[in-house]
């Protein structure tokens, strides 16, 4: 059993008829890439509405910082908007998180869904409003990567209040990363690059007693080593309860040392349970998990089970 979370602010779950704003806090996208996501959300009875700057472009950003921040703040301030779904990750969320109107977030908490660069946004919302979030696919949906199972997982996390349970998959590359044990704590984290990039900022959460979630894409083993070593040397991993290891997709290079070698070495001596092989991240059949709520990691059953992000 997972104890009821006493620290997170859990926004209301989405219901048929609810308006959800599609925002692009990071990299640019296009209506063509978001069309499938709109179709899925509409099929769930939701009303997906692209934010005014959802398809803007400013180099590698989805519009200027001011425009991206304005879309987020408009979503948080509008009582008719009941959820915020990010179109994609990319890069840029850290540039605008200090401009978020946290008072508006606290007045009317709404579920925010996304992953990858959106980890920076979810960290900021946790810091400023203790808002639980949803780590899952964005609206720029790709059927070849995110299957029906991925869609069902996101739907359950957004529109039900059932606990979310994810089982490690033997075919996942990180399945062999394991330190036996059982741990319960607040599930925090997401993309490893963004976690490491938060060191020294107000947004890196205190991970004491937490279960840390990590995943990444297209980062060679030595860079993953560097990020984990940085977190260790900064003291960020002191007092962890456990580590949930998701997908490390396309993280190979020409060296003999594999991503599994690095994760095993850098996590294996922390003295806490570690569970790899979780289908959470940038890989095929990505599943959705709450962040900011109480979770239990159990290596015997190879499961990560979390209190829902919504209520």
C-alpha positions in Angstrom: 0.0 0.0 0.0 1.1 3.5 -0.7 0.3 6.1 2.0 -1.7 9.1 1.0 0.6 11.9 -0.2 0.6 14.8 2.2 2.9 17.3 0.5 1.9 17.4 -3.2 -0.9 19.5 -4.6 -2.9 17.1 -6.8 -5.0 18.9 -9.4 -8.4 17.7 -10.4 -8.5 14.9 -13.0 -9.5 15.7 -16.5 -13.1 14.9 -17.4 -14.9 14.7 -20.8 -15.7 18.2 -22.0 -12.7 19.8 -20.3 -10.6 22.2 -22.3 -6.9 21.4 -22.4 -4.4 24.0 -23.8 -1.6 22.6 -26.0 1.5 24.6 -25.2 5.1 24.5 -26.5 7.4 25.7 -23.7 10.5 24.3 -25.4 11.2 23.3 -29.0 9.1 24.1 -32.1 6.5 21.8 -33.6 3.8 22.0 -36.3 0.1 21.4 -36.7 0.9 18.3 -38.8 2.9 16.7 -35.9 0.3 17.5 -33.4 -2.7 16.4 -35.4 -2.6 12.8 -34.1 -2.4 14.0 -30.5 -5.4 16.2 -31.1 -7.3 13.2 -32.5 -6.5 11.1 -29.4 -7.4 13.8 -26.9 -10.7 14.5 -28.8 -11.5 10.8 -28.7 -11.2 10.9 -25.0 -13.9 13.6 -24.9 -11.5 16.5 -24.2 -11.3 19.8 -26.0 -7.7 20.3 -27.1 -7.0 23.9 -28.0 -3.6 25.0 -29.4 -2.2 28.0 -27.4 -1.7 31.2 -29.5 2.0 30.5 -29.9 1.9 26.7 -30.0 3.3 26.6 -33.5 5.6 29.7 -33.3 9.3 29.3 -34.1 12.3 31.3 -33.1 15.3 29.3 -34.1 15.4 26.1 -32.0 12.7 27.5 -29.7 9.0 27.5 -30.1 8.8 31.3 -30.2 10.5 33.9 -28.1 10.8 33.5 -24.3 8.1 36.1 -23.8 5.6 34.3 -26.1 6.2 30.9 -24.6 5.9 32.1 -21.0 2.7 34.1 -22.0 1.1 30.9 -23.2 1.8 29.1 -20.0 0.6 31.9 -17.8 -2.5 32.3 -19.9 -3.3 28.6 -19.4 -2.7 28.8 -15.6 -4.9 32.0 -15.3 -7.8 30.9 -17.4 -10.5 29.1 -15.3 -11.9 27.4 -18.5 -8.6 25.6 -19.1 -8.5 22.5 -17.0 -5.2 20.9 -18.2 -1.9 21.8 -19.8 -0.4 19.4 -22.3 3.0 20.2 -23.8 3.4 19.4 -27.4 7.0 18.2 -27.1 10.3 18.7 -25.4 13.4 19.8 -27.1 15.1 22.8 -25.4 14.0 26.0 -23.8 11.8 25.4 -20.7 14.6 26.5 -18.3 14.7 29.9 -20.0 11.1 30.7 -19.0 10.4 29.0 -15.7 11.3 32.0 -13.6 8.5 34.0 -15.5 5.7 31.6 -14.4 3.0 33.2 -12.3 3.1 30.7 -9.4 0.3 32.6 -7.6 -2.0 31.7 -10.5 -0.8 28.1 -10.4 -1.5 27.9 -6.7 -5.0 29.5 -7.0 -6.2 27.0 -9.6 -3.9 23.9 -9.8 -4.1 22.1 -13.2 -2.5 19.0 -14.4 0.6 19.5 -16.6 1.7 16.7 -18.8 5.0 16.3 -20.8 8.5 14.9 -20.5 12.1 15.4 -21.7 12.8 19.1 -21.5 9.5 19.5 -19.7 11.3 18.1 -16.6 12.5 21.7 -16.1 8.9 23.0 -16.0 7.8 20.2 -13.7 10.7 20.9 -11.3 9.8 24.6 -11.3 6.1 23.9 -10.6 7.1 21.6 -7.8 9.4 24.3 -6.3 6.8 27.1 -6.7 3.5 25.4 -6.0 4.2 21.8 -5.0 2.2 20.8 -8.0 2.3 17.1 -8.9 2.7 16.5 -12.6 2.5 13.8 -15.3 5.6 12.5 -17.0 4.3 11.2 -20.3 4.1 11.7 -24.0 3.3 15.1 -25.5 0.7 16.1 -28.0 3.1 15.8 -30.9 2.2 12.1 -31.0 4.0 9.5 -33.1 2.2 6.2 -33.4 5.4 4.4 -34.5 6.9 5.1 -31.0 3.9 5.6 -28.7 1.6 2.7 -29.2 -2.0 2.1 -28.0 -0.6 1.0 -24.7 1.2 4.4 -24.4 -2.1 6.2 -25.1 -4.0 4.1 -22.6 -1.3 4.8 -20.0 -1.5 8.6 -20.5 -5.3 8.5 -20.5 -5.3 6.6 -17.2 -2.9 9.1 -15.6 -4.9 12.2 -16.7 -8.5 11.0 -16.4 -8.6 8.5 -13.5 -7.6 8.4 -9.9 -6.2 4.9 -9.9 -2.7 4.3 -8.7 -0.2 4.0 -11.6 1.8 0.8 -11.6 4.6 0.1 -14.1 6.5 -3.1 -14.4 10.1 -3.4 -15.6 10.3 -5.0 -19.1 13.1 -7.6 -19.7 13.6 -6.4 -23.3 14.4 -2.9 -22.1 18.2 -2.2 -22.3 18.4 -1.0 -18.7 16.6 -4.1 -17.3 19.8 -5.5 -15.8 20.4 -2.4 -13.7 19.2 -3.5 -10.3 20.1 -3.3 -6.6 17.6 -5.4 -4.5 15.3 -3.8 -2.1 12.1 -1.8 -1.6 11.8 1.9 -1.2 8.9 4.4 -0.7 9.2 8.1 -1.2 8.2 11.1 -3.3 8.9 10.3 -7.0 10.9 13.1 -8.5 13.0 13.5 -11.6 12.6 12.7 -15.3 15.2 13.5 -17.9 18.7 13.1 -16.5 20.1 16.1 -18.6 17.6 18.4 -17.1 18.1 17.1 -13.6 21.8 17.7 -13.9 21.3 21.1 -15.5 19.2 22.1 -12.4 22.2 21.9 -10.1 22.8 25.3 -8.5 19.4 26.6 -9.4 16.4 27.0 -7.1 14.6 24.2 -8.9 16.7 21.1 -8.0 14.5 19.5 -5.4 15.7 18.2 -2.1 15.9 14.5 -2.9 16.3 13.3 0.7 13.9 10.4 1.1 12.8 10.6 -2.6 12.7 8.0 -5.3 14.6 9.5 -8.2 13.4 8.8 -11.7 16.0 9.1 -14.5 15.8 8.5 -18.3 17.6 10.0 -21.3 18.1 9.8 -25.1 21.1 10.1 -27.4 23.6 10.6 -24.6 26.8 8.4 -24.8 27.8 6.5 -21.7 30.6 8.9 -20.7 28.1 11.8 -20.7 25.7 9.9 -18.5 28.7 9.1 -16.2 29.5 12.8 -16.1 26.0 13.8 -15.2 25.6 11.2 -12.5 29.1 12.0 -11.1 28.2 15.7 -11.0 25.0 14.9 -9.1 27.0 12.8 -6.7 29.7 15.4 -6.1 27.1 18.1 -5.6 25.5 16.0 -2.8 22.2 15.9 -4.7 21.9 12.1 -4.4 22.7 12.0 -0.6 19.8 10.5 1.3 17.9 9.1 -1.7 15.4 6.3 -0.9 15.7 4.6 -4.3 16.3 5.1 -8.0 13.8 4.2 -10.8 15.7 3.8 -14.1 13.7 4.3 -17.3 14.7 4.1 -20.9 18.2 5.3 -22.1 17.5 5.4 -25.8 20.2 5.4 -28.4 22.8 5.9 -25.7 25.7 3.9 -27.2 29.0 5.0 -28.7 32.2 3.3 -29.9 33.6 2.4 -26.5 33.3 -1.0 -24.8 31.6 0.5 -21.7 27.9 0.4 -22.1 25.1 2.5 -20.6 24.2 -0.4 -18.4 27.8 -0.5 -17.1 27.8 3.2 -16.3 24.3 3.1 -14.6 25.3 0.0 -12.5 28.6 1.6 -11.4 27.4 5.1 -10.6 24.1 4.0 -8.9 25.1 0.6 -7.5 27.0 1.9 -4.5 24.5 4.5 -3.3 23.2 1.9 -0.8 19.6 2.2 -2.0 17.3 0.0 -4.2 17.6 0.6 -7.9 15.2 -0.8 -10.5 16.0 -0.6 -14.2 14.0 -1.7 -17.3 11.0 0.7 -16.7 9.4 1.7 -20.0 9.5 5.4 -19.1 11.3 7.9 -21.4 12.1 8.3 -25.1 11.9 4.7 -26.2 9.1 2.6 -27.8 5.9 2.1 -25.9 6.7 4.9 -23.4 4.4 4.8 -20.4 3.2 7.6 -18.2 4.0 8.1 -14.5 3.1 10.8 -12.0 5.9 12.9 -10.5 5.6 14.6 -7.2 3.5 11.9 -5.5 4.3 9.1 -3.2 5.7 6.0 -5.0 7.0 2.6 -4.0 9.8 0.9 -5.9 10.0 -2.9 -5.4 12.7 -4.9 -7.1 11.2 -8.3 -6.1 8.1 -7.6 -8.1 10.0 -5.3 -10.5 7.4 -2.6 -10.2 7.1 1.1 -9.6 3.7 2.1 -8.2 2.7 5.7 -7.6 -0.2 7.7 -6.2 -2.0 9.4 -9.0 -1.1 13.0 -9.9 -4.7 14.0 -10.0 -7.7 13.6 -7.7 
